[in-house]
Amino acid sequence: MTNEQKAIKATYFSIFGNAALALIKWFAGYFGNSYALIADAIESTSDIFASFLVLFGIKYASRPADENHPYGHGRAEPLITFLVVGFLITSATVIAYESIENIQTPHKLPKPWTLIVLGGIIIWKEISYRLVMKRSRETKSSSLAADAWHHRSDAITSVAAFIGITIALTFGEGYEAADDWAALFASGFILFNCYKIFRPALGEIMDEHLYDDLTLEIRKSSVKVEGIIDTEKCFIRKAGMKYHLELHAIVDGNISVKEGHLLAHNLEDFLRIEIPELGHILIHIEPNEY
């Protein structure tokens, strides 16, 4: 199974999981008098659309290079991540606004059985986060990482709701708003996570160097090729699930241009086998001056 197929499969898992949980939260929140659960449902509903965006981004980013896009379409993925962050910010804003409105409006205590619903949601969402994040690390997908953080933020908001409802039920009349304060806290946590999702995607768009481990792996692998003495400059930029490489390789300065050209091809072929996640590879041959 390719990285793209793994990522797509993980996204379908998110879509169906979020759809089921959104329905459960809407019903439990409405009939259980819990705005924290309704706030959770709002986030899960936005997560469904965000996951569809991630799915579109992964499929589009996996398109092969063409005449107009010689480096492929990988940059579509961080752009989709920005849209996903937009969904999160919108849902957090709606939750915060409605929480403040409900804090100022007298209402009934939440039903005790809503805690059972929330307990199940917390467990499922944390499992979902770990599964999707594992796929994100395997595939090097930034948008899939954003989708995983949707699950983690959902789990945290559910924990906040659980605490809020527990306080309201324990202390009774006068503490009905604890549920709403929990939802307000959850909105702040969602906004904090927005930055954590946004920052790596921005680095990808700006060609920020964040790949020291991969650079070291490339340098170690390169000198295994016969004729490659050492490496000099090594520039890496990420696009989608691929890493585009520009590498300066040092060879014997007395060989012919033809031999240097052949060494560059040998090195490129070897690196593709050793490090499959590499995309476009440009090898520049430098003569050894010593």
Buried (B, 14 or more C-beta within 10 A) or exposed (E): EEBBEBBBEBBEBBBEBBBEBBEBBBEBBEEBBBBBBBBBBBBBBBBBBBBBBBBBBBBBBBBEBEEEBEBBBBBBBBBBBBBBBBBBBEBBEBBBEBBBEBBEEEBEBBBEEBBEBBEEBBEBBBEBBEBBBBBBEBBBBBBBBBBBBBBBBBBBBBBBBBBBBBBBBEEEEEBBBBBBBBBBBBBEBBBEBBEBBBEBBBBBBEEEEEBEEBBEBBBEBBBEBEBBBEBEEBBBBBBBBBBBBBBBBBBEEEBEEEBBEEBBEBBBEBBEEBBEEBBBBEBEBBEEEE
